[in-house]
Amino acid sequence: MSNTFTKIKEAFRLLKHIDFDQLSKISQKVDLVKVMDGFSKLDDNQLKGLLKMMDGDGKKKELPPINGDFYELSDRLSAEDRALQLRIRQFMEQEVKPLVNKYWLHDEFPFELIPKFGELGLAGITYNGYGCPNKSFLMEGVLAMEMARVDASIATFFGVQSGLAMGSIYLCGSEEQKQEWLPQMNKMQKIGAFGLTEPEVGSGAAGGLTTTCKRTAEGWVLNGQKKWIGNATFADLIVIWARDLDDGQVKGFILKKDTPGFSVEKIKGKMALRIVQNGLITLKDCVIEEKDRLPHANSFKDTANVLRMTRAGVAWMAVGCARGAYESALDYTRKRKQFGKPIASFQLIQNHLVEMLSNLTAMQTLVFRLSELQDAGQLKDEHASLAKVFCSLRTRDIVGQAREVMGGNGILLEHDVARFVADAEAIYSYEGTKEINSLIVGRAITGMSAFV
Ligand SMILES: Cc1cc2nc3c(=O)[nH]c(=O)nc-3n(C[C@H](O)[C@H](O)[C@H](O)COP(=O)(O)OP(=O)(O)OC[C@H]3O[C@@H](n4cnc5c(N)ncnc54)[C@H](O)[C@@H]3O)c2cc1C
């Protein structure tokens, strides 16, 4: 580096980090020829110091890691739980992520994943016994978030199996039913579904179910239809909720897929959660034996217990969907260049990113506390409903902003965020719409029911 030529070469090496636009602006204010001359007069040490200062020792500047957990809530997990979180993340990144856009596009389910989920052995994560892991509700939430962070459809498939279907049996089933189904469902050898909603009865399920059951000499006879039932097209068993023609109360049944009179039609043309196979079920004089009736499901209150347990998981799922979108968008804005600079360096883009992160951080903090309440046995309907309302609403904002900062590429499936945008719409509506969950919270805080 002792001759002038080498020094000028080094000066150019520094200048190569400045793009043409910047260079022409600088040349309007600074006499670049004089600057180059100045460089040539520097001694070796001065030049090395300058290089170090401007060029970060010649190394490319490291960008901060992409982490949607800005307040490091994961640090509050035990080492064992943190390891489990990372295991799920790795599974989702390696096994699930490469498949999801293809299956989402074709409106199909990746059946090859079922045995792999079985090996994880995480279904029914909070249940005690029956081969289930007996983990906290907090870990159930973290699991839902990690799954939805990669794909909300897969998280929903898992939530139906682990929460709604296994949960109905765990909370309302007999000991024999639990022994028969839960270990197999934990290993994903049997797949379950949960049939509550009907074509004409959604939000009003509590008082208005039209699917009926009647006790006869042969067993219980079920008639009616169920709509939107996740996993129904391939499930081995479906928990069906029906109104007893004799006492008017809602009862629960384990319906096996080969029951005569049962048929299911796939709901086609969804613009959200396209991997989830939702079915329209028809029950025509289906006979179910008394041993397959859930003995602890004797009114809609028992159905509501299952929904209370799983609704917190849906709030966590919204967080995962938002987190996946935020992290993808942040990554994209650091790589995408416009006007010669990464778009992440623009003030307005940073404003979007910070708004997304603020909402995401508020959501995560909220669901974390929600799960703490659930683990302490203090969870009330209104707690779960508030989290479901807030998180699914804010998720819509976050995925929208994530799409916005990606410009045209934001609507391309290959960049993932388009899928999160669509899926957020279904999360917003299922397991209680915004209005219904708001009415639950409204009733709790005012002491006045506004349900009609
Ligand atoms: C992808 C997906 C998966 C699903 N999976 C399942 C499943 O596995 N099992 C299952 O049983 N169900 C499932 N559902 C059904 C889901 O729970 C219902 O869609 C949801 O409860 C809303 O019912 P609905 O669609 O009939 O809407 P409706 O009840 O018809 O509501 C339409 C609108 O009216 C509003 N509304 C209704 N009543 C009131 C009121 N009193 N005051 C103010 N506003 C009101 C609602 O908030 C909503 O905005 C699924 C739905 C979707 C979209």
The ligand as a Gaussian input file, in Angstrom:
#p B3LYP/6-31G(d) Opt

LIG

0 1
 C      -62.027000     -22.397000       8.018000
 C      -63.075000     -22.709000       9.024000
 C      -62.945000     -23.827000       9.818000
 C      -63.961000     -24.182000      10.694000
 N      -63.879000     -25.337000      11.414000
 C      -64.922000     -25.736000      12.172000
 C      -64.907000     -27.020000      12.815000
 O      -63.935000     -27.774000      12.712000
 N      -65.992000     -27.400000      13.528000
 C      -67.097000     -26.591000      13.683000
 O      -68.047000     -26.998000      14.352000
 N      -67.128000     -25.359000      13.080000
 C      -66.083000     -24.929000      12.335000
 N      -66.125000     -23.697000      11.717000
 C      -67.302000     -22.859000      11.853000
 C      -67.072000     -21.560000      12.601000
 O      -66.935000     -21.781000      13.959000
 C      -68.202000     -20.601000      12.221000
 O      -67.969000     -20.173000      10.893000
 C      -68.326000     -19.414000      13.148000
 O      -68.747000     -19.810000      14.409000
 C      -69.319000     -18.360000      12.590000
 O      -70.522000     -18.940000      12.192000
 P      -71.105000     -18.632000      10.727000
 O      -69.996000     -18.781000       9.750000
 O      -72.295000     -19.467000      10.538000
 O      -71.497000     -17.094000      10.743000
 P      -72.869000     -16.463000      11.283000
 O      -73.178000     -16.990000      12.630000
 O      -73.910000     -16.582000      10.240000
 O      -72.467000     -14.933000      11.420000
 C      -72.421000     -14.007000      10.322000
 C      -72.107000     -12.630000      10.891000
 O      -73.149000     -12.218000      11.794000
 C      -72.575000     -11.874000      13.042000
 N      -73.495000     -12.201000      14.140000
 C      -74.134000     -13.359000      14.377000
 N      -74.863000     -13.284000      15.492000
 C      -74.691000     -12.035000      15.991000
 C      -75.195000     -11.320000      17.117000
 N      -75.991000     -11.891000      18.031000
 N      -74.806000     -10.043000      17.295000
 C      -73.974000      -9.447000      16.409000
 N      -73.472000     -10.062000      15.327000
 C      -73.810000     -11.334000      15.119000
 C      -71.301000     -12.696000      13.123000
 O      -70.382000     -12.157000      14.049000
 C      -70.807000     -12.603000      11.679000
 O      -70.139000     -11.388000      11.478000
 C      -65.102000     -23.329000      10.836000
 C      -65.184000     -22.170000      10.058000
 C      -64.202000     -21.860000       9.161000
 C      -64.352000     -20.615000       8.326000

